[in-house]
Amino acid sequence: MECSLVGEHWEAPGKLAKDGRVYYHVVIFSGDEANPARTHVLINAIDGSVIKKDLERAPIHASSLNDKALSLPNPEYPEIARKAGASGSVSVEVTIDEAGNVVGAHAISGHPLLQAASVTAARRAQFSPTKLNGEPVKVSGVITYNFVSN
């Protein structure tokens, strides 16, 4: 476990934003390599009272996500890629939030002329929420698209 303490003049919500008090933002790292977590705690520097506490987990990694999607739109085959005879598979690494929405996507392999269309399609995919110990968690993994030229 690791902890860092940083004194900050924090803009807290509501009345607290205007009171001029100093808060400490404490970040507690816990868990293990397979399931790391960070807990953010906002503490009043005067009396030590906890103002806010949020648990932030790193995404759980899954390998292939194609068969786990509720909705997996097909990418458009770019005309320039078709004319150039570009084909093959494109792998897109995605991050899925606790609600099952794709919140991050980038191509990690495949023909450059096919990558942008694949990323666009991956951003429109929808997944059911993944739960760990009954709590929804972020997930990262790979979606693979296959392009066949005619």
Helices and strands as residue ranges (DSSP letters): E 2-8, G 14-18, E 23-30, E 37-44, E 50-57, E 60-64, G 66-68, E 69-71, H 79-84, E 88-96, E 102-109, H 112-123, E 126-127, E 130-132, E 135-137, E 139-147
